Amino acid sequence: MHKMKLSNGIEIPVIGLGVYQSEFGEQTENAVEWALESGYRHIDTAKIYGNEQSVGSAILKSNISRKDIFLTTKLWNNDIRSGKMKEAFNESLEKLQTDYVDLYLIHWPVQGFTEAWKVLEELYFSKKIKVIGVSNFHQNHLSELDKAATVKPMINQIESHPMFNNQELIDYCQEQKITVQAWSPLGGNGTNIISNEILNEIGKKYNKSSAQVIIRWNLQRNVIPLPKSVNKNRIKSNIEVFDFNLTDEDMMRINELNEFKRVGPNPDDFKF
Protein backbone atom coordinates (compact mmCIF):
# COMPACT_ATOMS: atom_id res chain seq x y z
CA MET A 1 0.00 0.00 0.00
CA HIS A 2 1.33 3.40 -1.01
CA LYS A 3 1.74 5.96 1.80
CA MET A 4 1.65 9.72 2.25
CA LYS A 5 3.57 11.74 4.84
CA LEU A 6 1.52 13.91 7.21
CA SER A 7 2.58 17.27 8.64
CA ASN A 8 4.05 15.61 11.76
CA GLY A 9 6.08 13.09 9.72
CA ILE A 10 3.80 10.08 10.32
CA GLU A 11 3.04 8.05 7.19
CA ILE A 12 -0.54 7.12 6.33
CA PRO A 13 -1.70 4.57 3.71
CA VAL A 14 -3.36 6.49 0.88
CA ILE A 15 -6.55 4.38 0.77
CA GLY A 16 -8.55 3.21 3.78
CA LEU A 17 -11.52 0.91 4.30
CA GLY A 18 -14.51 2.78 5.70
CA VAL A 19 -16.95 0.83 7.88
CA TYR A 20 -19.80 3.34 8.28
CA GLN A 21 -23.11 1.39 8.33
CA SER A 22 -21.28 -1.95 8.39
CA GLU A 23 -23.15 -4.10 10.89
CA PHE A 24 -21.62 -5.05 14.23
CA GLY A 25 -20.26 -8.59 14.23
CA GLU A 26 -19.63 -10.84 11.27
CA GLN A 27 -20.30 -8.28 8.52
CA THR A 28 -17.73 -5.77 9.78
CA GLU A 29 -15.25 -8.46 10.84
CA ASN A 30 -15.38 -10.03 7.37
CA ALA A 31 -14.98 -6.67 5.62
CA VAL A 32 -11.90 -5.79 7.70
CA GLU A 33 -10.47 -9.28 7.29
CA TRP A 34 -10.92 -9.20 3.49
CA ALA A 35 -9.44 -5.71 3.33
CA LEU A 36 -6.33 -6.72 5.25
CA GLU A 37 -5.94 -9.84 3.08
CA SER A 38 -6.20 -7.63 -0.03
CA GLY A 39 -3.41 -5.32 1.13
CA TYR A 40 -5.25 -2.54 2.98
CA ARG A 41 -3.41 -1.26 6.03
CA HIS A 42 -5.77 1.58 6.94
CA ILE A 43 -9.16 1.10 8.64
CA ASP A 44 -11.54 3.96 9.48
CA THR A 45 -14.25 3.55 12.13
CA ALA A 46 -15.98 5.75 14.72
CA LYS A 47 -17.70 5.36 18.07
CA ILE A 48 -21.09 6.24 16.57
CA TYR A 49 -20.77 3.45 13.96
CA GLY A 50 -21.19 0.90 16.75
CA ASN A 51 -18.66 -1.50 15.26
CA GLU A 52 -15.33 -0.63 16.92
CA GLN A 53 -15.28 -3.97 18.71
CA SER A 54 -15.74 -5.86 15.44
CA VAL A 55 -12.91 -3.87 13.84
CA GLY A 56 -10.63 -4.63 16.79
CA SER A 57 -11.48 -8.34 16.72
CA ALA A 58 -10.76 -8.60 12.99
CA ILE A 59 -7.39 -6.88 13.42
CA LEU A 60 -6.46 -9.25 16.25
CA LYS A 61 -7.48 -12.28 14.16
CA SER A 62 -5.51 -11.09 11.13
CA ASN A 63 -2.03 -11.93 12.47
CA ILE A 64 -0.84 -8.62 11.01
CA SER A 65 1.23 -6.63 13.47
CA ARG A 66 -0.73 -3.77 15.05
CA LYS A 67 2.07 -1.34 14.19
CA ASP A 68 1.55 -2.11 10.49
CA ILE A 69 -2.12 -1.06 10.58
CA PHE A 70 -3.25 2.58 10.57
CA LEU A 71 -6.39 2.65 12.72
CA THR A 72 -8.78 5.62 12.95
CA THR A 73 -11.72 6.28 15.25
CA LYS A 74 -13.66 9.40 16.16
CA LEU A 75 -14.98 11.36 19.14
CA TRP A 76 -18.77 11.61 19.07
CA ASN A 77 -20.79 14.79 19.51
CA ASN A 78 -22.57 13.91 22.76
CA ASP A 79 -19.26 13.12 24.45
CA ILE A 80 -18.02 16.60 23.55
CA ARG A 81 -21.22 18.24 24.81
CA SER A 82 -21.07 16.33 28.10
CA GLY A 83 -17.32 16.92 28.54
CA LYS A 84 -16.59 13.17 28.56
CA MET A 85 -13.84 13.27 25.95
CA LYS A 86 -11.26 11.19 27.84
CA GLU A 87 -13.83 8.62 28.95
CA ALA A 88 -15.03 8.25 25.34
CA PHE A 89 -11.46 7.81 24.09
CA ASN A 90 -10.74 5.12 26.69
CA GLU A 91 -13.99 3.32 25.80
CA SER A 92 -12.93 3.30 22.14
CA LEU A 93 -9.51 1.89 23.04
CA GLU A 94 -11.17 -0.87 25.04
CA LYS A 95 -13.55 -1.79 22.23
CA LEU A 96 -10.79 -1.68 19.62
CA GLN A 97 -8.67 -3.88 21.93
CA THR A 98 -5.60 -1.71 21.49
CA ASP A 99 -3.58 0.68 23.66
CA TYR A 100 -3.34 3.49 21.09
CA VAL A 101 -4.99 4.74 17.91
CA ASP A 102 -3.15 6.05 14.90
CA LEU A 103 -5.70 8.79 14.21
CA TYR A 104 -8.38 10.30 16.42
CA LEU A 105 -10.82 12.79 14.93
CA ILE A 106 -13.41 15.20 16.29
CA HIS A 107 -16.34 13.83 14.30
CA TRP A 108 -18.37 17.05 13.85
CA PRO A 109 -17.82 20.71 14.78
CA VAL A 110 -20.26 20.73 17.71
CA GLN A 111 -20.19 23.46 20.34
CA GLY A 112 -17.22 22.77 22.61
CA PHE A 113 -14.90 21.48 19.90
CA THR A 114 -12.07 23.80 20.97
CA GLU A 115 -12.17 22.33 24.49
CA ALA A 116 -12.27 18.83 22.99
CA TRP A 117 -9.22 19.67 20.90
CA LYS A 118 -7.23 20.45 24.05
CA VAL A 119 -7.99 16.91 25.27
CA LEU A 120 -6.88 15.48 21.92
CA GLU A 121 -3.64 17.46 22.19
CA GLU A 122 -3.06 16.05 25.68
CA LEU A 123 -3.62 12.48 24.43
CA TYR A 124 -1.35 13.19 21.46
CA PHE A 125 1.47 14.42 23.70
CA SER A 126 1.02 11.35 25.92
CA LYS A 127 1.49 9.19 22.78
CA LYS A 128 -1.95 7.54 23.05
CA ILE A 129 -2.70 8.97 19.59
CA LYS A 130 -0.18 9.28 16.75
CA VAL A 131 -2.18 11.76 14.66
CA ILE A 132 -4.99 14.14 15.63
CA GLY A 133 -7.48 15.71 13.31
CA VAL A 134 -11.03 16.78 12.61
CA SER A 135 -13.91 15.67 10.43
CA ASN A 136 -16.53 17.76 8.65
CA PHE A 137 -14.80 21.05 9.48
CA HIS A 138 -15.35 24.01 7.16
CA GLN A 139 -12.81 26.78 6.79
CA ASN A 140 -14.58 28.84 9.48
CA HIS A 141 -14.34 25.94 11.98
CA LEU A 142 -10.66 25.44 11.19
CA SER A 143 -10.01 29.16 11.70
CA GLU A 144 -11.77 29.08 15.07
CA LEU A 145 -9.80 25.99 16.11
CA ASP A 146 -6.55 27.62 15.03
CA LYS A 147 -6.99 30.34 17.64
CA ALA A 148 -7.11 27.78 20.47
CA ALA A 149 -4.79 25.06 19.17
CA THR A 150 -1.21 24.36 20.14
CA VAL A 151 -1.05 21.63 17.51
CA LYS A 152 -2.67 22.16 14.13
CA PRO A 153 -4.95 19.33 12.93
CA MET A 154 -3.06 17.01 10.60
CA ILE A 155 -6.19 15.72 8.85
CA ASN A 156 -9.67 16.94 7.91
CA GLN A 157 -12.03 14.16 6.82
CA ILE A 158 -14.79 15.62 4.67
CA GLU A 159 -17.48 14.74 2.16
CA SER A 160 -16.02 14.67 -1.35
CA HIS A 161 -17.13 12.81 -4.46
CA PRO A 162 -17.63 13.73 -8.14
CA MET A 163 -21.09 15.27 -7.55
CA PHE A 164 -19.74 17.34 -4.64
CA ASN A 165 -16.00 17.62 -5.06
CA ASN A 166 -15.57 20.21 -2.27
CA GLN A 167 -12.42 21.39 -4.06
CA GLU A 168 -12.33 24.85 -2.52
CA LEU A 169 -12.12 23.41 1.01
CA ILE A 170 -9.58 20.80 -0.15
CA ASP A 171 -7.38 23.55 -1.63
CA TYR A 172 -7.60 25.55 1.60
CA CYS A 173 -6.67 22.55 3.76
CA GLN A 174 -3.76 21.59 1.53
CA GLU A 175 -2.44 25.17 1.66
CA GLN A 176 -2.56 24.87 5.46
CA LYS A 177 -0.67 21.52 5.33
CA ILE A 178 -3.80 19.68 6.51
CA THR A 179 -4.20 16.36 4.67
CA VAL A 180 -7.71 15.68 3.37
CA GLN A 181 -9.59 12.39 3.57
CA ALA A 182 -12.82 11.80 1.64
CA TRP A 183 -15.71 9.96 3.22
CA SER A 184 -18.32 8.46 0.87
CA PRO A 185 -15.90 8.94 -2.06
CA LEU A 186 -18.18 6.79 -4.23
CA GLY A 187 -21.20 8.96 -3.44
CA GLY A 188 -22.97 6.87 -0.83
CA ASN A 189 -26.59 5.79 -0.86
CA GLY A 190 -28.93 7.16 -3.48
CA THR A 191 -26.45 8.99 -5.72
CA ASN A 192 -25.70 6.23 -8.22
CA ILE A 193 -22.49 8.04 -9.19
CA ILE A 194 -20.84 4.79 -10.23
CA SER A 195 -23.38 4.48 -13.08
CA ASN A 196 -22.31 7.84 -14.52
CA GLU A 197 -21.65 7.55 -18.27
CA ILE A 198 -18.55 9.75 -18.27
CA LEU A 199 -16.94 7.83 -15.40
CA ASN A 200 -17.70 4.53 -17.14
CA GLU A 201 -16.37 5.85 -20.44
CA ILE A 202 -13.11 6.93 -18.76
CA GLY A 203 -12.91 3.54 -17.04
CA LYS A 204 -13.19 1.65 -20.34
CA LYS A 205 -10.01 3.35 -21.59
CA TYR A 206 -8.05 1.75 -18.76
CA ASN A 207 -10.10 -1.44 -18.32
CA LYS A 208 -11.18 -0.12 -14.91
CA SER A 209 -14.54 0.34 -13.17
CA SER A 210 -16.06 3.75 -12.51
CA ALA A 211 -15.38 3.20 -8.78
CA GLN A 212 -11.70 2.63 -9.52
CA VAL A 213 -11.66 5.81 -11.64
CA ILE A 214 -13.13 7.83 -8.73
CA ILE A 215 -10.60 6.41 -6.29
CA ARG A 216 -7.76 7.22 -8.72
CA TRP A 217 -9.15 10.75 -9.20
CA ASN A 218 -8.93 11.26 -5.44
CA LEU A 219 -5.37 9.98 -5.26
CA GLN A 220 -4.32 12.36 -8.03
CA ARG A 221 -5.87 15.24 -6.03
CA ASN A 222 -3.74 14.13 -3.05
CA VAL A 223 -6.93 13.16 -1.21
CA ILE A 224 -7.16 9.91 0.79
CA PRO A 225 -10.39 8.08 -0.15
CA LEU A 226 -12.13 5.82 2.38
CA PRO A 227 -14.42 3.63 0.25
CA LYS A 228 -16.86 1.53 2.27
CA SER A 229 -17.85 -1.95 1.14
CA VAL A 230 -18.83 -5.26 2.70
CA ASN A 231 -18.43 -7.08 -0.63
CA LYS A 232 -15.19 -9.07 -0.89
CA ASN A 233 -14.65 -8.48 -4.62
CA ARG A 234 -15.37 -4.74 -4.39
CA ILE A 235 -13.08 -4.34 -1.39
CA LYS A 236 -10.30 -5.96 -3.41
CA SER A 237 -10.96 -3.99 -6.62
CA ASN A 238 -11.10 -0.66 -4.76
CA ILE A 239 -7.32 -0.78 -4.15
CA GLU A 240 -6.37 -2.03 -7.62
CA VAL A 241 -5.75 1.55 -8.72
CA PHE A 242 -1.98 1.91 -8.72
CA ASP A 243 -1.39 0.59 -12.24
CA PHE A 244 -2.87 3.48 -14.25
CA ASN A 245 -2.92 7.29 -14.31
CA LEU A 246 -5.76 9.57 -15.34
CA THR A 247 -4.82 12.24 -17.87
CA ASP A 248 -5.32 15.95 -17.21
CA GLU A 249 -8.33 15.78 -19.54
CA ASP A 250 -9.82 12.87 -17.56
CA MET A 251 -9.34 14.82 -14.33
CA MET A 252 -11.00 17.89 -15.82
CA ARG A 253 -14.00 15.88 -17.08
CA ILE A 254 -14.49 14.38 -13.61
CA ASN A 255 -14.15 17.81 -11.97
CA GLU A 256 -16.84 19.11 -14.32
CA LEU A 257 -19.33 16.56 -12.94
CA ASN A 258 -19.55 18.66 -9.77
CA GLU A 259 -23.15 19.65 -8.98
CA PHE A 260 -22.49 20.99 -5.46
CA LYS A 261 -24.81 18.25 -4.14
CA ARG A 262 -24.08 16.88 -0.69
CA VAL A 263 -25.21 13.41 0.38
CA GLY A 264 -24.55 14.22 4.05
CA PRO A 265 -25.48 17.10 6.35
CA ASN A 266 -23.93 20.53 6.00
CA PRO A 267 -21.43 21.01 8.86
CA ASP A 268 -22.78 24.53 9.34
CA ASP A 269 -26.32 23.21 9.87
CA PHE A 270 -26.78 19.79 11.46
CA LYS A 271 -29.08 18.65 14.27
CA PHE A 272 -27.35 15.77 16.04
N, C-alpha and C positions, 0 to 999 in steps of 0.2 A: 504493500500500500504506500503510495506517494505521501509525503508529508509537507507541511508548511510551518515556517517558524513564526511564533507569536512575538509580541512586543517584549515579553520578558525572557525570550530565548527558548521557551518550551516548544517542542515540535508536536504538531497535531496532524493526524491522518486527514487527508483532504476530502474524504467521503465518510459519512457516518450512517449507521442504521438508526432510524427513528422508530420509536415504539408507541407513539400516541395512538390511543384506541386499540392497541393490541391487548387482548384479554389476559387477565391474571392467570398464571398457571401454564398449562401445556402450550397454548398458542404463542405466548411471548417467549417461553423457554426454547421452543423449536425455532422461532425466528432468529433469536440471538445465536443459537447453536449453529444454524445454517449459515448465518452471516460470518461467524468466526471461521467456519470450515471453508468458506468461499474466499477468505482473505481480508475481511473487514477487521479493523482493530480499533474501532471507534463506535461506541454505543451511546445513544442519547435518550435518557428517560427523564422523569420528573415525579415529584411526590404526588401531584394531582392525577397522574396517569394510573396510579394504583397498581403498578406492576414492578416496582423496584425490586421486590423480593424475587420475582421470577427472573429478572435480569441477573441479579446476583447469583442465583442458583445455577443459571446456564453458564455463567463465567466460571464458577467453581468446577462445574462438570467438564468444562472444555479442555482442561489440562494445559491451557495456555497461561503463561506466567502473567500474574496481575499487572506487573510493570510494563508489559507489552500491550496492554489494552488501555485506551483512552476512554474513561468513563465520565459521563456528564449526568448530573441531576439538577433540580431547580427548587428554589425556595418559593413556597406558595403564598398567595396573597393574604389569606387569613392569619398565617403565622407572622407576617409582617405587621398586620393591624393589631394583633394581640401582643406583639413584642416578644414572641417565642421563637426567635430566629435560631438561637443555639440549640434549643430543644429539638426543633424541626430538623436541623442539620444532623444531630446525633441519631435521631430516628431513621433518617435516610441511610446513614452509615450502617446502622444495625440491619435494616432491611436488605441493603446491598451486600451485606456480609463482607465488608471491607473496612480498613482503618483510615482510608483517605479517598477523596475523589479527585479526579484530574481537573474537572471543571465544575464550578458551582455558579448558577445563574440566578439573579432576581428575575422571576418569571414574568411579572408585569409591573409597570410603573405605578403601583398603588401608593396612596399617601403613606409616608413613613419610609420611602425607599432610601432616603439619604442615611437614616439611622440604621437601616438594614445593611447598607453598604459598609458602615463602620464595623459591623460584626463580621462581614465577609473578609474585610481587610485583616481583622484580628485572626481569623481562622487561616487566612493565607500566610500571615507572618509566623503562625505556629506550625506551618507545613501540613495542615490537615487538608488543604486544597492547593493544587499546583497552579491553577489558573482561575481567576475570578472575572465574572462578566455579567451582562444583563441580557434581557430578552424583551423584544417588543418596545424598545425605547426609541422614540423620535429624537430629532435633533434638540428640541427644547428640553426633553428629559435628560439627555446627555449633558447639556449645558448646565442644568441645575445640579446634577451629580458632580460635575467638575468642580463646582465651588466648594463642595464638602469633602471631596476625595483626596486621600493621600496617594492612593494608587489608582491610576486610570484603568477603566475596564479594558480587558484585552480582547473581549469578544462581545458582539451584539448579535443575537439570534433573532431574525426578523422574517416576516412573510415576504417571499419573493418567488415568482414564477412568471412564465411568459405573459400571462394576462395582467399581471401586476408586478412589474420588474423592480419597482422601488429603487430605481437606479440613483436618484438624487440622494437618498439617505445612504446608500452604499458608497457613493463617491465621498460624501461627507465623512463617514466612518473611516474609510481607507486613508483619507487625508490626515485624520487624527491618529493613525496607526492602530485603529481598532479593527480587528479581523471580523468579517461578516459571515454568519452561517444563515442558510435559508431553510426555514421549516416549510413543509408542504411544497417542496420544489416542483412536484409533478401536478400541483393544482389542488389536490385534495378532493373531497367528495363534491360531486355535482358540477364540476367544471368541464370535465371531458377534454381537457387540454391535449391528452395523448392521442386523441383522434384528429387533431388539427391537420389539415391537408398540407400546409407548408412544412410543418415539422416532420410529417411522414415522407414528404418529397425529399427533404434534406437527408433524412435517414437512409433512403434508398440509395443515395449516392455512395454511402459508406457501408452499406449492408448492415445498418444499425436501426434499432427501434426509435420511435419518437421520444420515449423515456430516456434512452441513452443519449440522444441529441440534447435534451434539456439538461441532463447532468453534465455533459461536456461543455455546454454553454455556460453553466455556472462556474465550472473549473477555469474556463478561459476568462471569466470576469474576476478571478481570484476570490470566488465565493465558495464556501464549503456547503454542499448540499447534504441534507439529511433525509433521503427518501425512506418512507415507511412502507414495508410490505410484510405480509405473513405467508407469502407464496415462495416456496424454495427456489423455483426457476427465476422468478423476478428479482429476488434478493441477489442471486448470482449474477444475472445480466446487468443489474444496476451498477456493478463496479467494473464491468468489461468495457471501459471507456478510455483506456490509456493507449489505445493502438490507432487512434485517428485524431485529426485536428480539424475543427471547423474553420472555413475561410472567413476573411473579413466580411465578405458578402453574406455568408450564412449567418454570421453574428448579427449583422444589420437587419436581415430579414426577421430574425427571431425578436430582436429589440422592437421592431415595428409592430409586433403582435400585441404590444402593451395596450390594454384598455382601461388601466387604472382601476381594475375591479378586484377588490379584496375578497378572499373567501373567509377570512377571520375578522374578529372585531377590530375597530380602529383603536389603537392605544391611547388616543386622546378622549375616547368616549366608550368605556366598557362598564358593565354593571355587575362584576363578580369579584 
